[in-house]
Amino acid sequence: MPIYEYKCRKCGRLTSVFQKTLSSSPDARCKPCGSKQLERVISGFAYHRSESATLEDYGSEPKRLEDYKDPRQIGRWTERKFKDAGIEMPEEARKMIDAAREGEFPEPVKDL
């Protein structure tokens, strides 16, 4: 029972379609806009990295690891990941990132 992903040619967003059998043809519509103008795309996948591999890439010195906690860095990473996935960023996430850039940090981040 495969799940296929399609990109809408009209709005550019991704839509997942569950098919009961391999041979059935999907009657897919874009969930956000309702268009039937879809093209099948290769689905993304998760890749787990070990802590040692991460430290090799980013360095083990404390300064480099502290940069990761910087909300501006996290904001840029978050924006890039949403864009790469073809998903619109939720408004609440957008507001939090913009506020952090202005120096207004969410409660959990203030204590770091």
C-alpha positions in Angstrom: 0.0 0.0 0.0 2.2 2.8 -1.2 2.0 6.5 -0.4 3.0 8.7 -3.3 3.9 12.4 -3.1 2.9 14.9 -5.8 3.8 18.5 -6.4 1.0 20.8 -7.5 1.8 22.6 -10.8 -0.6 25.4 -9.8 0.5 26.3 -6.2 3.8 24.3 -5.9 2.9 22.5 -2.6 3.3 18.8 -1.9 0.4 16.4 -1.5 0.6 12.8 -0.2 -1.7 10.2 -1.8 -2.4 6.8 -0.3 -3.1 4.0 -2.8 -4.7 0.7 -1.8 -2.9 -1.2 -4.5 0.1 -0.7 -6.8 -2.0 -1.0 -9.9 -4.7 1.5 -9.0 -4.4 4.9 -10.6 -4.6 7.7 -8.2 -7.5 10.2 -8.3 -5.3 12.8 -6.6 -6.1 16.5 -5.9 -3.9 19.1 -4.3 -5.1 19.3 -0.7 -4.4 23.1 -0.3 -5.8 24.4 -3.6 -7.8 21.4 -5.1 -6.0 21.3 -8.4 -5.6 18.1 -10.3 -2.4 19.4 -12.0 0.0 17.2 -10.1 3.3 15.7 -11.0 4.8 12.8 -9.0 8.0 13.6 -7.1 10.6 11.5 -5.3 9.7 11.4 -1.6 12.1 12.7 1.0 13.6 10.4 3.6 15.1 10.6 7.0 18.8 10.0 7.6 20.1 9.6 11.1 23.6 10.9 11.9 25.6 9.8 14.9 26.8 12.4 17.4 30.4 11.7 16.3 29.6 12.4 12.7 27.9 15.7 13.7 30.9 16.7 15.7 33.2 16.0 12.8 31.1 18.3 10.6 30.6 21.1 13.1 33.7 20.8 15.2 33.8 19.8 18.8 34.9 23.2 20.1 32.2 24.7 22.4 31.9 27.9 20.4 30.7 26.1 17.3 28.2 24.0 19.2 26.9 27.2 21.0 26.2 28.8 17.6 23.6 26.1 17.0 21.6 27.4 20.0 21.5 30.9 18.4 17.8 31.5 17.5 18.9 33.3 14.3 20.7 30.2 13.1 17.8 28.0 14.1 15.4 30.4 12.2 17.5 30.2 9.0 17.7 26.4 9.2 13.9 26.2 9.8 13.1 28.4 6.8 15.4 26.4 4.6 13.9 23.1 5.6 10.3 24.2 5.0 11.3 25.6 1.6 13.2 22.4 0.7 10.1 20.3 1.6 7.8 22.6 -0.5 5.7 23.2 2.6 4.4 26.6 3.6 5.8 27.7 7.1 3.0 28.0 9.7 2.3 31.6 10.6 3.1 30.9 14.3 6.6 29.7 13.4 7.1 32.7 11.1 6.2 35.1 14.0 8.5 33.4 16.4 11.5 33.6 14.0 10.8 37.2 13.2 10.5 38.1 16.9 13.8 36.3 17.7 15.5 38.3 15.0 14.3 41.4 16.8 15.7 40.1 20.1 12.4 38.8 21.5 13.1 35.2 22.4 10.5 32.6 23.3 10.5 31.6 27.0 12.4 28.3 26.6 15.2 30.0 24.6 15.7 32.8 27.1 17.1 30.5 29.7 19.9 29.0 27.5 
